[in-house]
Each structure stands twice: as C-alpha cells, then as structure tokens.
C-alpha cells in the first residue's frame, strides 16, 4: 500500500539477455509464488520509504552519522557508538 501510494511502478515480470547467447530469459513473478508482481523504483525512493516507516513505528533515527563500533552486552550487539558529521570535525 505504501509503495502504491508513492507511485512505485508494479513489475509483473521481465526479460534478461546476457553472455554470448542472445536468447532472452523471460520470467513472471506470478509463477514464483503468491505475489504476482514486484516494485520497480529508484533506490533513494525506497530508502526514503523505509526510513519514514521506521520513524512512524518509533525507531530513533540519526542521519549524517558514522558508526565507530558496536556496543555489546553479553555477546549481543545492543547499540552503536557513532559520531555526527560536523560535530566531530569530520
């Protein structure tokens, strides 16, 4: 629904040609399972959708940051140490 609302193009299948053989390989998503299509969009648009949805669901999002190292507790990663661009001289 979110992808349709943002105007992402539905892709029902495709054709690929590669290598020395110029015979196309055709596929249809409905043949692979219960979903008859995929979505075709620019990576930046998909990233934006995922980030917006994460915020809606309560994720704490920090942008323009560089992760320096993981924070572990009992061998499990529970967070990260990071610096924010412009605040660390970087």
Biopython code that builds the backbone (N, CA, C, O; Angstrom):
import numpy as np
from Bio.PDB.StructureBuilder import StructureBuilder

atoms = [
    (1, "UNK", "N", (0.812, -1.190, 0.000)),
    (1, "UNK", "CA", (0.000, 0.000, 0.000)),
    (1, "UNK", "C", (0.858, 1.259, 0.000)),
    (1, "UNK", "O", (0.580, 2.206, -0.735)),
    (2, "UNK", "N", (1.909, 1.267, 0.830)),
    (2, "UNK", "CA", (2.776, 2.440, 0.872)),
    (2, "UNK", "C", (3.477, 2.647, -0.462)),
    (2, "UNK", "O", (3.644, 3.782, -0.909)),
    (3, "UNK", "N", (3.885, 1.560, -1.097)),
    (3, "UNK", "CA", (4.581, 1.670, -2.374)),
    (3, "UNK", "C", (3.631, 2.148, -3.468)),
    (3, "UNK", "O", (4.007, 2.966, -4.307)),
    (4, "UNK", "N", (2.410, 1.641, -3.458)),
    (4, "UNK", "CA", (1.416, 2.115, -4.420)),
    (4, "UNK", "C", (1.125, 3.596, -4.194)),
    (4, "UNK", "O", (1.016, 4.360, -5.154)),
    (5, "UNK", "N", (0.999, 4.003, -2.939)),
    (5, "UNK", "CA", (0.692, 5.395, -2.614)),
    (5, "UNK", "C", (1.788, 6.344, -3.089)),
    (5, "UNK", "O", (1.510, 7.491, -3.438)),
    (6, "UNK", "N", (3.023, 5.871, -3.104)),
    (6, "UNK", "CA", (4.139, 6.710, -3.562)),
    (6, "UNK", "C", (4.362, 6.609, -5.066)),
    (6, "UNK", "O", (5.275, 7.236, -5.603)),
    (7, "UNK", "N", (3.535, 5.827, -5.742)),
    (7, "UNK", "CA", (3.629, 5.744, -7.198)),
    (7, "UNK", "C", (4.707, 4.816, -7.714)),
    (7, "UNK", "O", (5.132, 4.948, -8.862)),
    (8, "UNK", "N", (5.164, 3.871, -6.889)),
    (8, "UNK", "CA", (6.154, 2.909, -7.366)),
    (8, "UNK", "C", (5.521, 2.066, -8.474)),
    (8, "UNK", "O", (4.357, 1.678, -8.378)),
    (9, "UNK", "N", (6.279, 1.793, -9.502)),
    (9, "UNK", "CA", (5.786, 1.038, -10.650)),
    (9, "UNK", "C", (5.731, -0.456, -10.331)),
    (9, "UNK", "O", (6.698, -1.036, -9.837)),
    (10, "UNK", "N", (4.591, -1.060, -10.620)),
    (10, "UNK", "CA", (4.476, -2.513, -10.458)),
    (10, "UNK", "C", (5.148, -3.200, -11.643)),
    (10, "UNK", "O", (4.986, -2.793, -12.793)),
    (11, "UNK", "N", (5.900, -4.244, -11.336)),
    (11, "UNK", "CA", (6.615, -5.000, -12.363)),
    (11, "UNK", "C", (6.149, -6.444, -12.266)),
    (11, "UNK", "O", (6.341, -7.099, -11.242)),
    (12, "UNK", "N", (5.538, -6.935, -13.334)),
    (12, "UNK", "CA", (4.941, -8.268, -13.328)),
    (12, "UNK", "C", (5.882, -9.349, -13.846)),
    (12, "UNK", "O", (5.587, -10.536, -13.714)),
    (13, "UNK", "N", (6.986, -8.962, -14.421)),
    (13, "UNK", "CA", (7.946, -9.919, -14.949)),
    (13, "UNK", "C", (9.013, -9.166, -15.715)),
    (13, "UNK", "O", (9.147, -7.949, -15.583)),
    (14, "UNK", "N", (9.763, -9.891, -16.509)),
    (14, "UNK", "CA", (10.809, -9.246, -17.289)),
    (14, "UNK", "C", (11.487, -10.211, -18.228)),
    (14, "UNK", "O", (11.153, -11.395, -18.279)),
    (15, "UNK", "N", (12.447, -9.691, -18.973)),
    (15, "UNK", "CA", (13.259, -10.477, -19.897)),
    (15, "UNK", "C", (14.711, -10.070, -19.710)),
    (15, "UNK", "O", (15.028, -8.884, -19.619)),
    (16, "UNK", "N", (15.580, -11.053, -19.654)),
    (16, "UNK", "CA", (17.009, -10.803, -19.495)),
    (16, "UNK", "C", (17.778, -11.491, -20.610)),
    (16, "UNK", "O", (17.433, -12.597, -21.027)),
    (17, "UNK", "N", (18.827, -10.825, -21.091)),
    (17, "UNK", "CA", (19.727, -11.402, -22.090)),
    (17, "UNK", "C", (21.140, -11.135, -21.588)),
    (17, "UNK", "O", (21.470, -10.001, -21.244)),
    (18, "UNK", "N", (21.978, -12.170, -21.544)),
    (18, "UNK", "CA", (23.348, -11.970, -21.098)),
    (18, "UNK", "C", (24.262, -13.011, -21.712)),
    (18, "UNK", "O", (23.816, -14.015, -22.268)),
    (19, "UNK", "N", (25.557, -12.741, -21.596)),
    (19, "UNK", "CA", (26.553, -13.664, -22.116)),
    (19, "UNK", "C", (26.562, -13.708, -23.633)),
    (19, "UNK", "O", (26.066, -12.799, -24.298)),
    (20, "UNK", "N", (27.132, -14.776, -24.172)),
    (20, "UNK", "CA", (27.222, -14.943, -25.620)),
    (20, "UNK", "C", (25.894, -15.325, -26.240)),
    (20, "UNK", "O", (25.644, -15.014, -27.404)),
    (21, "UNK", "N", (25.047, -15.986, -25.492)),
    (21, "UNK", "CA", (23.739, -16.399, -26.011)),
    (21, "UNK", "C", (22.798, -15.197, -25.985)),
    (21, "UNK", "O", (22.638, -14.549, -24.950)),
    (22, "UNK", "N", (22.195, -14.912, -27.092)),
    (22, "UNK", "CA", (21.275, -13.778, -27.178)),
    (22, "UNK", "C", (19.825, -14.222, -27.059)),
    (22, "UNK", "O", (18.913, -13.518, -27.493)),
    (23, "UNK", "N", (19.621, -15.383, -26.472)),
    (23, "UNK", "CA", (18.268, -15.892, -26.276)),
    (23, "UNK", "C", (17.734, -15.299, -24.974)),
    (23, "UNK", "O", (18.340, -15.481, -23.918)),
    (24, "UNK", "N", (16.606, -14.591, -25.040)),
    (24, "UNK", "CA", (16.091, -13.980, -23.811)),
    (24, "UNK", "C", (15.576, -15.005, -22.809)),
    (24, "UNK", "O", (15.016, -16.039, -23.175)),
    (25, "UNK", "N", (15.781, -14.690, -21.547)),
    (25, "UNK", "CA", (15.229, -15.485, -20.454)),
    (25, "UNK", "C", (14.084, -14.670, -19.891)),
    (25, "UNK", "O", (14.304, -13.603, -19.319)),
    (26, "UNK", "N", (12.872, -15.157, -20.044)),
    (26, "UNK", "CA", (11.672, -14.449, -19.609)),
    (26, "UNK", "C", (11.187, -15.017, -18.282)),
    (26, "UNK", "O", (11.291, -16.219, -18.037)),
    (27, "UNK", "N", (10.665, -14.162, -17.442)),
    (27, "UNK", "CA", (10.120, -14.625, -16.168)),
    (27, "UNK", "C", (8.888, -13.805, -15.798)),
    (27, "UNK", "O", (8.718, -12.663, -16.226)),
    (28, "UNK", "N", (8.046, -14.425, -14.995)),
    (28, "UNK", "CA", (6.839, -13.785, -14.489)),
    (28, "UNK", "C", (6.782, -14.042, -12.992)),
    (28, "UNK", "O", (6.952, -15.180, -12.554)),
    (29, "UNK", "N", (6.546, -13.012, -12.209)),
    (29, "UNK", "CA", (6.546, -13.172, -10.754)),
    (29, "UNK", "C", (5.430, -14.081, -10.253)),
    (29, "UNK", "O", (5.595, -14.745, -9.230)),
    (30, "UNK", "N", (4.311, -14.126, -10.944)),
    (30, "UNK", "CA", (3.198, -14.977, -10.507)),
    (30, "UNK", "C", (3.599, -16.455, -10.522)),
    (30, "UNK", "O", (3.057, -17.257, -9.760)),
    (31, "UNK", "N", (4.544, -16.810, -11.386)),
    (31, "UNK", "CA", (4.989, -18.205, -11.464)),
    (31, "UNK", "C", (5.790, -18.612, -10.233)),
    (31, "UNK", "O", (5.940, -19.804, -9.962)),
    (32, "UNK", "N", (6.304, -17.642, -9.488)),
    (32, "UNK", "CA", (7.168, -17.953, -8.359)),
    (32, "UNK", "C", (6.485, -17.993, -7.012)),
    (32, "UNK", "O", (7.133, -18.282, -6.006)),
    (33, "UNK", "N", (5.201, -17.711, -6.963)),
    (33, "UNK", "CA", (4.553, -17.718, -5.661)),
    (33, "UNK", "C", (3.261, -16.940, -5.654)),
    (33, "UNK", "O", (2.604, -16.774, -6.682)),
    (34, "UNK", "N", (2.909, -16.467, -4.482)),
    (34, "UNK", "CA", (1.603, -15.843, -4.297)),
    (34, "UNK", "C", (1.567, -14.352, -4.645)),
    (34, "UNK", "O", (0.493, -13.751, -4.644)),
    (35, "UNK", "N", (2.706, -13.754, -4.938)),
    (35, "UNK", "CA", (2.738, -12.326, -5.268)),
    (35, "UNK", "C", (2.951, -12.163, -6.775)),
    (35, "UNK", "O", (3.991, -12.568, -7.296)),
    (36, "UNK", "N", (1.983, -11.576, -7.480)),
    (36, "UNK", "CA", (2.071, -11.503, -8.937)),
    (36, "UNK", "C", (2.987, -10.406, -9.468)),
    (36, "UNK", "O", (3.179, -10.303, -10.680)),
    (37, "UNK", "N", (3.555, -9.589, -8.590)),
    (37, "UNK", "CA", (4.398, -8.500, -9.071)),
    (37, "UNK", "C", (5.414, -8.097, -8.003)),
    (37, "UNK", "O", (5.295, -8.440, -6.826)),
    (38, "UNK", "N", (6.412, -7.357, -8.467)),
    (38, "UNK", "CA", (7.388, -6.711, -7.589)),
    (38, "UNK", "C", (7.237, -5.212, -7.843)),
    (38, "UNK", "O", (6.393, -4.797, -8.637)),
    (39, "UNK", "N", (8.038, -4.418, -7.185)),
    (39, "UNK", "CA", (8.009, -2.982, -7.439)),
    (39, "UNK", "C", (9.332, -2.548, -8.032)),
    (39, "UNK", "O", (10.397, -3.029, -7.645)),
    (40, "UNK", "N", (9.245, -1.633, -8.977)),
    (40, "UNK", "CA", (10.427, -1.073, -9.614)),
    (40, "UNK", "C", (10.492, 0.401, -9.228)),
    (40, "UNK", "O", (9.560, 1.161, -9.491)),
    (41, "UNK", "N", (11.593, 0.797, -8.605)),
    (41, "UNK", "CA", (11.733, 2.190, -8.187)),
    (41, "UNK", "C", (13.207, 2.531, -8.027)),
    (41, "UNK", "O", (14.069, 1.653, -8.041)),
    (42, "UNK", "N", (13.471, 3.793, -7.878)),
    (42, "UNK", "CA", (14.844, 4.221, -7.610)),
    (42, "UNK", "C", (15.209, 3.856, -6.170)),
    (42, "UNK", "O", (14.359, 3.899, -5.281)),
    (43, "UNK", "N", (16.449, 3.506, -5.950)),
    (43, "UNK", "CA", (16.925, 3.105, -4.625)),
    (43, "UNK", "C", (16.663, 4.199, -3.586)),
    (43, "UNK", "O", (16.236, 3.901, -2.471)),
    (44, "UNK", "N", (16.914, 5.445, -3.938)),
    (44, "UNK", "CA", (16.726, 6.543, -2.985)),
    (44, "UNK", "C", (15.267, 6.650, -2.545)),
    (44, "UNK", "O", (14.991, 6.962, -1.387)),
    (45, "UNK", "N", (14.338, 6.397, -3.456)),
    (45, "UNK", "CA", (12.916, 6.459, -3.105)),
    (45, "UNK", "C", (12.536, 5.336, -2.143)),
    (45, "UNK", "O", (11.756, 5.547, -1.214)),
    (46, "UNK", "N", (13.084, 4.150, -2.365)),
    (46, "UNK", "CA", (12.807, 3.022, -1.472)),
    (46, "UNK", "C", (13.431, 3.266, -0.098)),
    (46, "UNK", "O", (12.804, 2.994, 0.926)),
    (47, "UNK", "N", (14.660, 3.777, -0.073)),
    (47, "UNK", "CA", (15.313, 4.092, 1.198)),
    (47, "UNK", "C", (14.491, 5.102, 1.997)),
    (47, "UNK", "O", (14.345, 4.967, 3.211)),
    (48, "UNK", "N", (13.959, 6.105, 1.317)),
    (48, "UNK", "CA", (13.135, 7.117, 1.973)),
    (48, "UNK", "C", (11.880, 6.499, 2.572)),
    (48, "UNK", "O", (11.500, 6.828, 3.696)),
    (49, "UNK", "N", (11.241, 5.617, 1.836)),
    (49, "UNK", "CA", (10.036, 4.947, 2.335)),
    (49, "UNK", "C", (10.349, 4.130, 3.588)),
    (49, "UNK", "O", (9.615, 4.191, 4.574)),
    (50, "UNK", "N", (11.434, 3.370, 3.545)),
    (50, "UNK", "CA", (11.813, 2.527, 4.684)),
    (50, "UNK", "C", (12.140, 3.390, 5.908)),
    (50, "UNK", "O", (11.727, 3.071, 7.023)),
    (51, "UNK", "N", (12.875, 4.472, 5.699)),
    (51, "UNK", "CA", (13.243, 5.351, 6.808)),
    (51, "UNK", "C", (12.014, 6.023, 7.413)),
    (51, "UNK", "O", (11.879, 6.091, 8.635)),
    (52, "UNK", "N", (11.124, 6.517, 6.565)),
    (52, "UNK", "CA", (9.891, 7.144, 7.063)),
    (52, "UNK", "C", (9.049, 6.154, 7.858)),
    (52, "UNK", "O", (8.503, 6.498, 8.906)),
    (53, "UNK", "N", (8.946, 4.937, 7.365)),
    (53, "UNK", "CA", (8.140, 3.919, 8.049)),
    (53, "UNK", "C", (8.767, 3.545, 9.390)),
    (53, "UNK", "O", (8.053, 3.354, 10.375)),
    (54, "UNK", "N", (10.083, 3.442, 9.436)),
    (54, "UNK", "CA", (10.768, 3.138, 10.695)),
    (54, "UNK", "C", (10.474, 4.217, 11.735)),
    (54, "UNK", "O", (10.224, 3.910, 12.901)),
    (55, "UNK", "N", (10.504, 5.474, 11.312)),
    (55, "UNK", "CA", (10.178, 6.576, 12.233)),
    (55, "UNK", "C", (8.739, 6.464, 12.727)),
    (55, "UNK", "O", (8.469, 6.632, 13.916)),
    (56, "UNK", "N", (7.813, 6.178, 11.801)),
    (56, "UNK", "CA", (6.400, 6.028, 12.174)),
    (56, "UNK", "C", (6.211, 4.955, 13.240)),
    (56, "UNK", "O", (5.341, 5.071, 14.104)),
    (57, "UNK", "N", (7.032, 3.911, 13.172)),
    (57, "UNK", "CA", (6.917, 2.791, 14.104)),
    (57, "UNK", "C", (7.738, 2.996, 15.375)),
    (57, "UNK", "O", (7.809, 2.106, 16.223)),
    (58, "UNK", "N", (8.362, 4.177, 15.506)),
    (58, "UNK", "CA", (9.046, 4.502, 16.748)),
    (58, "UNK", "C", (10.551, 4.359, 16.757)),
    (58, "UNK", "O", (11.168, 4.479, 17.815)),
    (59, "UNK", "N", (11.160, 4.106, 15.614)),
    (59, "UNK", "CA", (12.618, 3.979, 15.574)),
    (59, "UNK", "C", (13.276, 5.332, 15.834)),
    (59, "UNK", "O", (12.784, 6.368, 15.384)),
    (60, "UNK", "N", (14.373, 5.313, 16.552)),
    (60, "UNK", "CA", (15.182, 6.506, 16.778)),
    (60, "UNK", "C", (16.184, 6.558, 15.643)),
    (60, "UNK", "O", (17.082, 5.718, 15.570)),
    (61, "UNK", "N", (16.045, 7.527, 14.762)),
    (61, "UNK", "CA", (16.858, 7.598, 13.546)),
    (61, "UNK", "C", (17.835, 8.758, 13.647)),
    (61, "UNK", "O", (17.446, 9.882, 13.967)),
    (62, "UNK", "N", (19.095, 8.483, 13.373)),
    (62, "UNK", "CA", (20.123, 9.517, 13.335)),
    (62, "UNK", "C", (20.708, 9.512, 11.930)),
    (62, "UNK", "O", (21.183, 8.484, 11.446)),
    (63, "UNK", "N", (20.669, 10.669, 11.284)),
    (63, "UNK", "CA", (21.238, 10.777, 9.940)),
    (63, "UNK", "C", (22.544, 11.554, 9.995)),
    (63, "UNK", "O", (22.842, 12.224, 10.983)),
    (64, "UNK", "N", (23.319, 11.455, 8.918)),
    (64, "UNK", "CA", (24.609, 12.149, 8.823)),
    (64, "UNK", "C", (25.555, 11.703, 9.932)),
    (64, "UNK", "O", (26.279, 12.521, 10.499)),
    (65, "UNK", "N", (25.550, 10.407, 10.242)),
    (65, "UNK", "CA", (26.401, 9.875, 11.306)),
    (65, "UNK", "C", (27.271, 8.746, 10.767)),
    (65, "UNK", "O", (26.932, 8.096, 9.777)),
    (66, "UNK", "N", (28.388, 8.529, 11.432)),
    (66, "UNK", "CA", (29.291, 7.432, 11.101)),
    (66, "UNK", "C", (29.383, 6.508, 12.300)),
    (66, "UNK", "O", (29.714, 6.944, 13.402)),
    (67, "UNK", "N", (29.093, 5.240, 12.089)),
    (67, "UNK", "CA", (29.203, 4.251, 13.164)),
    (67, "UNK", "C", (30.679, 3.951, 13.394)),
    (67, "UNK", "O", (31.410, 3.647, 12.452)),
    (68, "UNK", "N", (31.110, 4.037, 14.641)),
    (68, "UNK", "CA", (32.507, 3.793, 15.004)),
    (68, "UNK", "C", (32.733, 2.368, 15.496)),
    (68, "UNK", "O", (33.745, 1.748, 15.168)),
    (69, "UNK", "N", (31.794, 1.849, 16.280)),
    (69, "UNK", "CA", (31.928, 0.481, 16.780)),
    (69, "UNK", "C", (30.603, 0.023, 17.387)),
    (69, "UNK", "O", (29.786, 0.843, 17.805)),
    (70, "UNK", "N", (30.401, -1.288, 17.431)),
    (70, "UNK", "CA", (29.186, -1.806, 18.069)),
    (70, "UNK", "C", (29.306, -1.755, 19.586)),
    (70, "UNK", "O", (30.409, -1.787, 20.133)),
    (71, "UNK", "N", (28.176, -1.675, 20.254)),
    (71, "UNK", "CA", (28.106, -1.775, 21.713)),
    (71, "UNK", "C", (27.517, -3.143, 22.010)),
    (71, "UNK", "O", (26.416, -3.467, 21.564)),
    (72, "UNK", "N", (28.266, -3.949, 22.772)),
    (72, "UNK", "CA", (27.825, -5.315, 23.051)),
    (72, "UNK", "C", (27.460, -5.493, 24.517)),
    (72, "UNK", "O", (28.003, -4.829, 25.400)),
    (73, "UNK", "N", (26.530, -6.403, 24.750)),
    (73, "UNK", "CA", (26.125, -6.792, 26.094)),
    (73, "UNK", "C", (25.922, -8.297, 26.068)),
    (73, "UNK", "O", (25.038, -8.796, 25.372)),
    (74, "UNK", "N", (26.741, -9.023, 26.824)),
    (74, "UNK", "CA", (26.686, -10.490, 26.847)),
    (74, "UNK", "C", (26.812, -11.090, 25.450)),
    (74, "UNK", "O", (26.112, -12.043, 25.107)),
    (75, "UNK", "N", (27.712, -10.521, 24.649)),
    (75, "UNK", "CA", (27.968, -11.060, 23.322)),
    (75, "UNK", "C", (26.934, -10.687, 22.269)),
    (75, "UNK", "O", (26.984, -11.183, 21.144)),
    (76, "UNK", "N", (26.005, -9.821, 22.629)),
    (76, "UNK", "CA", (24.946, -9.415, 21.691)),
    (76, "UNK", "C", (25.070, -7.916, 21.417)),
    (76, "UNK", "O", (25.271, -7.128, 22.341)),
    (77, "UNK", "N", (24.948, -7.528, 20.152)),
    (77, "UNK", "CA", (25.015, -6.107, 19.807)),
    (77, "UNK", "C", (23.710, -5.443, 20.224)),
    (77, "UNK", "O", (22.628, -5.845, 19.797)),
    (78, "UNK", "N", (23.832, -4.408, 21.074)),
    (78, "UNK", "CA", (22.651, -3.708, 21.590)),
    (78, "UNK", "C", (22.635, -2.230, 21.191)),
    (78, "UNK", "O", (21.714, -1.498, 21.552)),
    (79, "UNK", "N", (23.637, -1.801, 20.462)),
    (79, "UNK", "CA", (23.703, -0.412, 20.033)),
    (79, "UNK", "C", (24.991, -0.159, 19.287)),
    (79, "UNK", "O", (25.727, -1.087, 18.952)),
    (80, "UNK", "N", (25.257, 1.120, 19.028)),
    (80, "UNK", "CA", (26.493, 1.509, 18.350)),
    (80, "UNK", "C", (27.013, 2.808, 18.933)),
    (80, "UNK", "O", (26.251, 3.625, 19.450)),
    (81, "UNK", "N", (28.333, 2.988, 18.840)),
    (81, "UNK", "CA", (28.949, 4.273, 19.139)),
    (81, "UNK", "C", (29.123, 4.967, 17.795)),
    (81, "UNK", "O", (29.539, 4.350, 16.815)),
    (82, "UNK", "N", (28.799, 6.257, 17.761)),
    (82, "UNK", "CA", (28.813, 6.960, 16.485)),
    (82, "UNK", "C", (29.243, 8.407, 16.676)),
    (82, "UNK", "O", (29.265, 8.925, 17.793)),
    (83, "UNK", "N", (29.579, 9.039, 15.576)),
    (83, "UNK", "CA", (29.831, 10.475, 15.557)),
    (83, "UNK", "C", (28.914, 11.080, 14.500)),
    (83, "UNK", "O", (28.582, 10.442, 13.501)),
    (84, "UNK", "N", (28.517, 12.317, 14.744)),
    (84, "UNK", "CA", (27.640, 13.017, 13.812)),
    (84, "UNK", "C", (28.468, 14.003, 13.003)),
    (84, "UNK", "O", (29.278, 14.748, 13.555)),
    (85, "UNK", "N", (28.261, 14.000, 11.698)),
    (85, "UNK", "CA", (29.017, 14.877, 10.810)),
    (85, "UNK", "C", (28.891, 16.326, 11.278)),
    (85, "UNK", "O", (27.803, 16.803, 11.599)),
    (86, "UNK", "N", (30.031, 17.009, 11.308)),
    (86, "UNK", "CA", (30.045, 18.407, 11.719)),
    (86, "UNK", "C", (30.245, 18.602, 13.208)),
    (86, "UNK", "O", (30.566, 19.704, 13.651)),
    (87, "UNK", "N", (30.061, 17.542, 13.988)),
    (87, "UNK", "CA", (30.215, 17.658, 15.438)),
    (87, "UNK", "C", (31.489, 16.982, 15.919)),
    (87, "UNK", "O", (31.841, 17.072, 17.095)),
    (88, "UNK", "N", (32.182, 16.304, 15.006)),
    (88, "UNK", "CA", (33.398, 15.593, 15.383)),
    (88, "UNK", "C", (34.594, 16.067, 14.570)),
    (88, "UNK", "O", (35.666, 15.462, 14.615)),
    (89, "UNK", "N", (34.406, 17.141, 13.835)),
    (89, "UNK", "CA", (35.481, 17.648, 12.997)),
    (89, "UNK", "C", (35.601, 16.900, 11.687)),
    (89, "UNK", "O", (36.501, 17.190, 10.898)),
    (90, "UNK", "N", (34.709, 15.934, 11.429)),
    (90, "UNK", "CA", (34.796, 15.135, 10.209)),
    (90, "UNK", "C", (33.867, 15.559, 9.131)),
    (90, "UNK", "O", (33.853, 14.958, 8.057)),
]
sb = StructureBuilder()
sb.init_structure("model")
sb.init_model(0)
sb.init_chain("A")
sb.init_seg("    ")
for serial, (resi, resn, name, xyz) in enumerate(atoms, 1):
    if name == "N":
        sb.init_residue(resn, " ", resi, " ")
    sb.init_atom(name, np.array(xyz, "f"), 0.0, 1.0, " ", f" {name:<3s}", serial, name[0])
structure = sb.get_structure()
